[in-house]
Amino acid sequence: MKKNWLISITGSLLWVLLPCLIIGLILGQPVWALVIGLTLYLAYSLWQTQRLKAWLNQRPGEPPPEARGPWGAVFDEIYRMQRRDQRARARLEAIIARIQTSTAALRDGVVMLDQEGHLTWWNHAAEQLLGLRAPDSGQHVHNLLRDPRFVEYFDQADYREPLNIQSPLSITTWLQYNITRYGDGERLILVRDITRLHNLEQMRKDFVANVSHELRTPLTVLVGYLETMLDNAEGPQSRWIRPLQQMQQQASRMQSLLNDLLMLSRLETSDVRIEERPVAIDRMLTEIRKDALALSGERRHEITLEITSPETLKGLETELRSAISNLVYNAVKYTQDGGRIHISWSRDDQGARLSVADNGPGIPREHLHRLTERFYRVDSSRNSTTGGTGLGLAIVKHVMMRHQGSLQISSSPGQGSTFTCVFPPERLLDPS
């Protein structure tokens, strides 16, 4: 195109200068003739430039002015480019219109933010769920959603887990926030009404807690009477000793199950931040190791403790002791007689790591992702003999979540298992 346009310009210039040169030769003034020809051609070009400028200032879509030669080619090419741009713009506008129509039909709220966190666009559902209005455009999201839990969640870099909090418009409505990064630092907030799911979950928690409390008292009475009957089961009544012992064993398992259920219920409903205190990890681990040696008894496990970085952890001591004890006692229960159990505490760039490793039978890979589920058991028969409830690792997981940590599990059949609790750096304090 550019080559053809240059050829056209050169040809039109020659058509102007050649007659002027011939006339100039005839009149004996060739130089002045060329100057006059160039002046006329320049004036013509300026005129066409003004026409081009006036046409471009008109409403897009107007046909170009009539022109011949290279300027006609320029007008035609610009006109074709305008038409292509108009068609492309029309397609993009249609796509945007369809996206806006579809997002407006969503029941979930969609809020778009720029790099600094200012609102740029939201759909109709976001107006209903968050109370956003047209004047809110350009406002920072913190000015509209002031809940401290949302501010903390928004300012963090990890959005893998959603945030469930009450609606800013109604305390009876619960919303779930999911934040996704896209583009050049922009963020997209998806808001979903989870009031029904929250109420169902709350009903489940209340049911478990209430049933556990209601069963605890009669079970305590039953265990007490069983102990009394066993103490008096002598002589002719000795045939009742075995049935009473079995009843006492099962009642003890039921008590253990109820205690774990109550522990989980408390973990799900209370706030650890209200009661957290500095916890001396080295002292706690030493005490848990002594209790594990007593639990091992005649099974004579080799239980070692290694603390490479004695530190104080900010948290709730009762919950941390329960979580760590569950890991250590599980290792004692499921490791063969005379097996090795190693408890270690160390620190790295990601925080602190508490590991409980054993050389027991190990766990197949297909079970690892379900170990922290309530009542999940790899081997139900083994749990019945050891007295497990299937809630220990669920308790550990909840305790770690409440302390902003995580539980990592690695195991292979025949090679033992390693359970690692990872605590974030902000949970570590200088030893006092």
C-alpha positions in Angstrom: 0.0 0.0 0.0 2.8 2.4 1.0 4.8 1.6 -2.1 1.7 2.2 -4.4 0.9 5.5 -2.6 4.5 6.7 -3.2 4.3 5.8 -6.8 1.0 7.6 -7.1 2.5 10.7 -5.5 5.5 10.6 -7.8 3.4 10.2 -10.8 1.0 13.1 -10.0 4.0 15.3 -9.2 5.5 14.5 -12.6 2.2 15.3 -14.3 2.3 18.7 -12.8 6.0 19.5 -13.2 6.5 18.1 -16.7 4.0 20.5 -18.5 5.4 23.4 -16.4 9.0 22.5 -17.5 8.0 22.3 -21.2 6.3 25.7 -21.0 9.3 27.2 -19.2 11.6 25.9 -21.9 9.5 27.5 -24.5 9.4 30.8 -22.6 13.1 30.5 -21.7 12.3 30.4 -17.9 12.5 26.7 -16.9 13.4 27.4 -13.2 10.6 29.8 -12.6 8.2 27.4 -14.4 9.3 24.6 -12.0 8.9 26.9 -9.0 5.4 27.9 -10.1 4.5 24.2 -10.7 5.8 23.2 -7.2 3.9 26.1 -5.7 0.7 25.0 -7.3 1.2 21.4 -6.3 1.9 22.5 -2.7 -1.2 24.6 -2.6 -3.2 21.7 -4.0 -1.8 19.4 -1.3 -2.6 21.9 1.5 -6.1 22.2 0.2 -6.5 18.4 0.3 -5.0 18.3 3.8 -7.7 20.8 4.9 -10.4 18.7 3.3 -9.0 15.6 5.1 -8.9 17.4 8.4 -12.5 18.7 8.0 -13.7 15.2 7.1 -12.0 13.6 10.1 -13.6 16.1 12.4 -17.1 15.1 11.1 -19.2 12.3 12.7 -17.6 8.9 12.1 -19.2 7.0 9.2 -19.5 10.0 6.9 -18.3 9.2 3.4 -15.0 10.9 2.3 -14.9 13.9 -0.1 -14.4 13.2 -3.7 -10.7 13.2 -4.8 -8.5 11.8 -7.5 -5.0 10.5 -7.6 -3.1 9.8 -4.5 -5.4 11.8 -2.2 -8.3 9.8 -3.4 -6.4 6.7 -2.4 -5.7 8.2 1.0 -9.3 9.1 1.6 -10.5 5.7 0.5 -7.9 3.8 2.7 -8.8 5.9 5.8 -12.5 5.3 5.1 -11.9 1.5 4.9 -10.0 1.6 8.2 -12.8 3.5 9.9 -15.3 1.0 8.7 -13.2 -1.9 10.1 -12.8 -0.1 13.4 -16.5 0.5 13.6 -17.3 -3.2 13.0 -14.7 -4.2 15.6 -16.1 -1.7 18.0 -19.6 -2.9 17.4 -18.5 -6.5 18.1 -16.8 -5.5 21.3 -19.8 -3.5 22.5 -22.0 -6.5 21.8 -19.7 -8.7 23.8 -19.6 -6.2 26.7 -23.4 -5.9 26.6 -23.8 -9.7 26.7 -21.4 -9.9 29.6 -23.2 -7.2 31.5 -26.5 -8.8 30.9 -25.3 -12.2 32.0 -23.6 -10.8 35.2 -26.7 -8.8 36.0 -28.7 -12.0 36.0 -26.3 -13.7 38.4 -27.5 -14.2 42.0 -23.9 -13.8 43.2 -22.5 -10.3 43.5 -19.5 -9.4 41.3 -17.4 -6.4 42.2 -14.4 -5.3 40.1 -11.5 -3.3 41.7 -8.5 -1.6 40.3 -4.9 -2.0 41.5 -5.4 0.3 44.5 -8.7 -1.4 45.6 -11.1 1.2 44.2 -14.5 0.1 42.9 -14.8 0.3 39.1 -17.9 -1.8 38.4 -20.4 -4.1 40.1 -23.5 -6.0 39.1 -27.1 -5.7 40.4 -26.7 -8.6 42.9 -23.8 -6.7 44.5 -26.1 -3.7 45.0 -28.6 -6.0 46.8 -26.0 -7.9 48.9 -23.7 -5.0 49.8 -25.8 -1.9 49.4 -23.6 -0.4 46.7 -24.9 2.6 44.8 -23.8 4.7 41.8 -22.0 7.4 43.9 -19.8 4.6 45.3 -17.9 4.2 42.1 -14.2 5.1 42.6 -14.5 4.6 46.4 -12.0 2.4 48.1 -13.5 -0.9 49.2 -12.4 -0.4 52.8 -14.7 2.7 52.9 -17.7 0.5 52.1 -16.9 -2.8 53.8 -15.5 -1.8 57.2 -15.6 -5.2 58.9 -12.1 -5.8 60.4 -12.3 -9.4 59.3 -12.8 -8.4 55.7 -10.1 -5.7 55.9 -7.6 -8.3 57.2 -8.7 -10.8 54.5 -8.5 -8.2 51.7 -5.0 -7.0 52.7 -3.5 -10.5 52.8 -1.9 -12.1 49.7 -3.5 -15.5 50.0 -7.0 -15.8 48.8 -7.2 -19.6 48.5 -9.8 -19.9 51.3 -13.0 -17.8 51.2 -14.2 -15.5 54.0 -17.6 -16.1 55.7 -18.9 -13.1 57.7 -22.2 -11.3 58.4 -23.6 -9.0 55.8 -23.0 -5.2 56.3 -26.8 -4.7 55.8 -28.2 -7.3 58.1 -26.8 -9.3 61.0 -29.0 -12.3 60.1 -27.5 -12.6 56.6 -24.2 -14.3 56.1 -22.0 -13.7 53.0 -19.1 -15.5 51.5 -16.3 -13.5 49.9 -14.0 -14.9 47.2 -11.2 -12.7 45.9 -9.4 -13.4 42.6 -6.5 -11.5 41.1 -6.5 -10.8 37.4 -4.9 -8.5 34.8 -2.3 -6.0 36.1 -3.0 -6.2 39.8 -6.8 -5.8 39.6 -9.0 -7.9 41.9 -12.5 -9.4 41.4 -14.7 -10.0 44.4 -17.4 -12.7 44.2 -20.1 -12.3 47.0 -22.5 -15.2 47.7 -25.4 -15.4 50.2 -24.7 -18.5 52.3 -27.3 -17.8 55.0 -29.1 -21.1 54.5 -25.9 -23.1 54.6 -24.7 -21.2 57.6 -27.9 -21.9 59.5 -27.8 -25.6 58.6 -24.2 -25.8 59.8 -25.1 -24.0 63.0 -28.0 -26.4 63.5 -25.6 -29.3 63.1 -23.1 -27.8 65.6 -25.9 -27.1 68.1 -27.3 -30.6 67.7 -23.9 -32.2 68.3 -23.2 -30.0 71.2 -26.6 -30.5 72.8 -26.7 -34.3 72.3 -23.2 -34.6 73.7 -24.1 -32.6 76.8 -27.3 -34.6 77.3 -25.5 -37.9 77.0 -22.7 -37.0 79.2 -24.6 -37.0 82.5 -26.4 -40.4 82.1 -23.2 -41.9 80.8 -21.3 -40.7 83.8 -23.9 -42.3 86.0 -23.7 -45.6 84.1 -19.9 -45.7 84.3 -20.1 -45.1 88.1 -22.6 -47.9 88.6 -20.4 -50.2 86.5 -17.4 -49.4 88.6 -19.4 -50.1 91.8 -20.7 -53.4 90.4 -17.2 -54.5 89.4 -15.8 -53.7 92.8 -18.5 -56.0 94.3 -18.5 -58.7 91.7 -16.9 -61.5 93.8 -17.6 -65.1 94.7 -20.7 -66.5 93.0 -21.1 -63.4 91.0 -17.7 -63.7 89.4 -19.4 -64.8 86.1 -20.5 -61.1 85.7 -17.0 -59.7 85.8 -16.3 -60.2 82.1 -19.6 -58.7 80.8 -19.2 -55.8 83.3 -15.6 -55.2 82.1 -16.7 -55.1 78.5 -19.6 -52.7 79.3 -17.1 -50.5 81.2 -14.7 -50.5 78.2 -17.4 -49.5 75.7 -18.8 -46.9 78.1 -15.2 -45.4 78.4 -15.0 -45.3 74.6 -18.3 -43.5 74.5 -17.1 -41.0 77.1 -14.0 -40.4 75.0 -16.1 -39.9 71.9 -18.3 -37.4 73.7 -15.3 -35.5 75.0 -13.9 -35.2 71.5 -17.3 -34.1 70.1 -17.5 -31.4 72.8 -13.9 -30.3 72.0 -14.7 -30.0 68.3 -17.9 -28.1 69.1 -16.0 -25.6 71.3 -13.3 -25.2 68.6 -16.0 -24.3 66.1 -17.8 -21.8 68.2 -15.3 -20.0 70.4 -12.7 -17.3 69.5 -9.1 -18.3 70.3 -7.9 -14.7 70.1 -9.8 -13.8 73.3 -8.0 -16.3 75.4 -4.6 -16.8 73.7 -1.5 -16.5 75.9 2.3 -17.1 75.5 2.9 -20.9 75.6 6.3 -22.4 76.4 6.6 -25.1 73.8 9.7 -26.8 75.2 8.0 -27.4 78.6 4.8 -28.6 77.0 6.6 -31.1 74.7 8.6 -32.4 77.6 5.4 -33.1 79.6 3.7 -34.7 76.6 6.7 -37.0 76.1 6.6 -38.1 79.7 2.8 -38.9 79.3 3.5 -40.8 76.1 6.2 -42.9 77.8 3.6 -43.8 80.5 1.0 -44.6 77.9 3.5 -46.9 76.1 4.3 -48.8 79.3 5.2 -52.4 78.6 5.2 -51.8 74.8 8.5 -50.0 75.4 8.5 -47.5 72.5 11.6 -45.4 72.0 10.3 -41.8 72.2 12.8 -39.1 71.6 12.5 -35.3 71.7 14.6 -32.7 69.8 14.1 -29.0 70.3 16.5 -27.0 68.1 15.0 -23.6 68.7 13.3 -23.2 72.2 10.5 -20.6 71.7 7.3 -19.3 73.0 4.1 -19.7 70.9 1.2 -17.3 71.1 -2.0 -19.3 71.4 -4.3 -21.2 73.7 -2.4 -23.8 75.7 -5.2 -26.2 76.2 -5.9 -26.5 72.5 -2.3 -26.7 71.5 -1.7 -29.4 74.2 -4.7 -31.3 72.9 -3.6 -31.2 69.3 0.0 -32.2 70.0 -1.1 -34.9 72.4 -3.3 -36.4 69.8 -0.5 -36.7 67.3 1.9 -38.2 69.9 -0.6 -40.6 71.4 -1.7 -41.8 68.0 1.9 -42.6 67.2 2.1 -44.6 70.4 -1.1 -46.4 69.7 -0.4 -47.4 66.1 3.3 -48.1 66.2 4.4 -51.6 66.8 5.9 -52.6 70.2 9.5 -51.3 70.5 9.0 -48.9 67.7 10.6 -45.5 67.4 8.8 -42.1 67.8 10.6 -38.8 67.2 9.2 -35.5 68.3 11.0 -32.4 66.9 10.5 -28.6 67.1 12.4 -26.4 64.6 12.2 -23.1 62.9 12.7 -22.0 59.3 11.8 -19.0 57.0 8.2 -20.1 56.9 7.8 -20.2 60.7 8.0 -23.0 63.2 7.5 -26.8 62.5 6.4 -29.4 65.0 6.9 -32.9 63.6 5.9 -36.3 65.1 7.5 -39.1 63.1 7.2 -42.9 63.7 8.4 -46.1 62.0 5.0 -47.7 62.2 3.0 -49.5 59.5 2.4 -46.4 57.5 -0.8 -45.2 55.7 -1.7 -45.9 52.0 -1.6 -42.8 49.8 -5.3 -42.9 48.9 -6.3 -42.3 52.6 -4.0 -39.3 53.3 -6.4 -36.6 52.0 -9.3 -37.9 54.2 -7.5 -38.4 57.5 -8.7 -35.1 59.0 -12.4 -35.9 58.2 -14.6 -36.5 61.2 -14.9 -40.3 62.0 -12.8 -41.3 59.1 -10.8 -44.5 59.8 -8.2 -46.2 57.7 -8.7 -49.5 59.6 -11.9 -49.6 61.6 -11.0 -52.9 63.3 -7.7 -51.4 64.5 -9.5 -48.4 65.9 -11.9 -50.6 67.8 -9.0 -52.3 69.6 -7.0 -49.2 70.3 -10.0 -47.1 71.4 -9.8 -44.4 68.7 -12.8 -42.2 68.0 -11.8 -41.0 64.5 -11.9 -37.3 65.7 -8.3 -36.8 66.8 -6.9 -35.5 63.6 -10.1 -33.4 63.0 -9.3 -31.7 66.3 -5.7 -31.2 65.3 -6.8 -29.6 62.0 -9.2 -27.2 63.7 -6.7 -26.2 66.3 -4.1 -25.4 63.5 -6.6 -23.4 61.5 -7.5 -21.4 64.6 -3.8 -20.6 65.1 -3.3 -19.7 61.4 -1.3 -22.8 60.8 -1.6 -26.0 58.8 -1.2 -29.7 59.2 0.9 -31.7 56.8 0.9 -35.5 56.5 3.3 -37.7 54.7 3.3 -41.5 55.0 4.0 -44.7 53.0 3.1 -48.3 53.9 5.9 -50.0 55.7 7.9 -46.7 56.1 6.1 -45.0 58.9 4.3 -41.6 59.1 5.2 -38.0 59.8 2.7 -35.4 61.0 3.9 -31.8 60.8 2.3 -28.7 62.3 3.4 -25.5 60.6 3.0 -22.3 62.6 3.3 -18.8 60.9 6.2 -16.5 62.0 3.8 -14.0 63.6 2.8 -16.7 66.2 6.4 -16.9 67.5 7.5 -14.9 70.5 10.9 -14.4 72.1 11.3 -16.8 75.1 10.5 -15.1 78.4 
